[in-house]
């Protein structure tokens, strides 16, 4: 009911403007075009792991392990 009443009262704060919708679609479509133009292969890895190790090392960076959280209960 509230959404309908906001429409009746002319409250547009819960809705996107046309230019916002257009900009959002342009952003999404740029991603879709890139996916279509690139040869992308998914690398599978174990759930809960840090990800595919080979990819980590080829990026020229290194991982920093997060500190172990202490439990103070």
C-alpha positions in Angstrom: 0.0 0.0 0.0 2.7 2.5 0.9 4.3 2.4 -2.6 1.0 2.9 -4.3 0.2 5.8 -2.0 3.6 7.4 -2.7 2.8 7.2 -6.4 -0.6 8.8 -5.9 1.0 11.6 -3.8 3.7 12.2 -6.4 6.6 11.0 -4.1 9.3 9.9 -6.5 12.0 9.3 -4.0 11.5 5.5 -4.1 11.9 5.4 -7.9 14.8 5.8 -10.3 14.7 8.6 -12.9 14.9 7.7 -16.6 18.5 9.0 -16.8 19.5 6.8 -13.8 18.0 3.7 -15.4 19.7 4.5 -18.7 23.1 5.0 -17.0 22.6 1.8 -15.1 21.9 -0.2 -18.3 24.9 1.4 -20.1 27.1 0.2 -17.2 25.7 -3.3 -17.2 25.8 -3.6 -21.0 29.5 -2.6 -21.1 30.2 -5.5 -18.8 28.1 -7.9 -21.0 30.0 -6.7 -24.1 33.3 -7.3 -22.4 32.3 -10.8 -21.4 31.2 -11.6 -25.0 34.4 -10.2 -26.5 36.9 -11.9 -24.1 37.8 -15.5 -23.8 37.1 -16.1 -20.2 37.8 -19.4 -18.4 36.6 -20.1 -14.9 39.1 -21.6 -12.6 37.7 -23.9 -10.0 39.1 -24.1 -6.5 38.2 -25.6 -3.1 35.4 -23.8 -1.2 36.8 -21.9 1.8 40.3 -21.7 0.3 42.2 -18.6 -0.8 41.4 -19.3 -4.4 43.5 -20.7 -7.3 47.1 -20.5 -6.2 48.6 -20.3 -9.7 46.6 -17.1 -10.4 47.7 -15.5 -7.2 51.3 -15.8 -8.1 51.1 -14.6 -11.7 49.6 -11.2 -10.7 52.9 -10.0 -9.4 51.5 -9.6 -5.9 51.4 -11.6 -2.8 48.7 -12.4 -0.2 48.9 -11.2 3.3 47.1 -13.6 5.7 44.6 -11.9 7.9 45.4 -11.9 11.6 43.8 -14.6 13.6 40.9 -13.3 15.6 41.2 -13.6 19.3 38.1 -14.7 21.2 37.6 -12.7 24.3 34.5 -14.4 25.7 
